[in-house]
Structure formats: structure tokens, C-alpha cells
């Protein structure tokens, strides 16, 4: 019943995906939030998140997702 900031919602989603073992969804959400941070927030934090998402996709062998994410 209370309003939440976008960052709080994303953090909760990350927690749930981690708990569920849904690594691909966690990485997709992380990638989307990284874009947001790079464009409208903290570019350094966005780059860290981008790198983490790439690492997860690489570990999972998700080459198509990696192709969509330039370094």
C-alpha cells in the first residue's frame, strides 16, 4: 500500500529473481536498469551493472543477449 521509488522496485525484483534462481531475468532487469543509470543517473554505477549483466549472460551462454550489449 505505499508508493515505491523505481530503484526500490528494481532492487526487489533483483532479490526475487535471485531467490528463484532466475538468473536470465535478473540479468535482463540489471541490463535495463544499467541503461537507465547510464542515461539519467550514475554513469559509473550503470557501467558496473552493465558489466555484471554481461557476466551473467556469458556464464549462462546467452550469446544473443551479449550481442545486444556492446562493451
ABEGO torsion letter per residue (X at the ends): XBBBBAAAAAAAAAAAAAAAGBAAAAAAAAAAAAAAAAAABBAAAAAAAAAAAAAAAAAAGBAAAAAABBX
